[in-house]
Amino acid sequence: MPFNTEKYNSLKKSIPSGITIIAVSKTKPIEDLQEAYKIGVRDFGENYVQELVDKHEKLPKDIRWHFIGHLQSNKVKFIAPFVELIHGVDSEKLLNEINKQGKKINRKINCLLQVYIAKEETKFGMDEEELQHVIAVLPELEFVNICGLMGMASFIDNEQIIKSEFTYLKDLYETINAKPQTTNHKQRTPNPKLHTLSMGMSADYKTAIDCGSNMIRIGSMLFGERNYNH
Ligand SMILES: *Cc1c(COP(=O)(O)O)cnc(C)c1O
């Protein structure tokens, strides 16, 4: 199934205007992305570095590319020059590498910190303690711009649990923003002022929006089921 324009338009109409839709095009061929581009889609999400780099080369340069997968430190350099937003920053090590690559090309790179919110076993994301630690070291990092938080709820059919997971992330987001914007001893960067809360996918975006999301990552609903599971 190619890109579903009708679904995209009705999705757009059904959600508040301040919410950004990321069209998650991972595994999909260039032609499907071109269809989406033609009707005005500019935010695309990918989760493999090589695939993202290839698609970036072949498609118009006004596309905003979102990296939504798990990013390995040794691959940061390939996307650093053009990536719009890295959604899944989940360690201090990765953050340091992003800063290093940003410094090399004098580009401040937009990032979201990924928080582990699902009750079920998932591999990625920081817990609250790691998150606080990372935020504490941020003032040292001149070439990362922390824009917000990202999280993935449990893959289950239980609205209440999903709601509680998203609400937890929203509360963390509010807590960080409620802190005074004081500068640290180096007087360089204030505490981050977050403005992006990336949560919600095809199956749970409505719940995510109810819980305060302002960026949803929608794949299968727009592009159809993927042939293989990334
Ligand atoms: C694949 C993926 C999505 C999109 O999932 P759908 O269920 O197809 O909408 C969103 N976020 C992340 C991090 C993904 O890997």
The ligand as an SDF file (V2000), in Angstrom:
LIG
                    3D

 15 15  0  0  0  0  0  0  0  0999 V2000
    8.1310    2.5450   13.9120 C   0  0  0  0  0  0  0  0  0  0  0  0
    8.0320    3.5870   14.9530 C   0  0  0  0  0  0  0  0  0  0  0  0
    6.9130    4.4320   15.0330 C   0  0  0  0  0  0  0  0  0  0  0  0
    5.6960    4.2990   14.1370 C   0  0  0  0  0  0  0  0  0  0  0  0
    4.9530    3.1670   14.4860 O   0  0  0  0  0  0  0  0  0  0  0  0
    3.5100    2.8670   13.8440 P   0  0  0  0  0  0  0  0  0  0  0  0
    2.8980    1.9590   14.8300 O   0  0  0  0  0  0  0  0  0  0  0  0
    3.7630    2.2260   12.5500 O   0  0  0  0  0  0  0  0  0  0  0  0
    2.7940    4.1450   13.7330 O   0  0  0  0  0  0  0  0  0  0  0  0
    6.9280    5.4320   15.9750 C   0  0  0  0  0  0  0  0  0  0  0  0
    7.9710    5.5990   16.8200 N   0  0  0  0  0  0  0  0  0  0  0  0
    9.0530    4.8190   16.7700 C   0  0  0  0  0  0  0  0  0  0  0  0
   10.1710    5.0700   17.7230 C   0  0  0  0  0  0  0  0  0  0  0  0
    9.1270    3.7840   15.8430 C   0  0  0  0  0  0  0  0  0  0  0  0
   10.2120    3.0040   15.8230 O   0  0  0  0  0  0  0  0  0  0  0  0
  1  2  1  0
  2  3  1  0
  2 14  2  0
  3  4  1  0
  3 10  2  0
  4  5  1  0
  5  6  1  0
  6  7  2  0
  6  8  1  0
  6  9  1  0
 10 11  1  0
 11 12  2  0
 12 13  1  0
 12 14  1  0
 14 15  1  0
M  END
$$$$
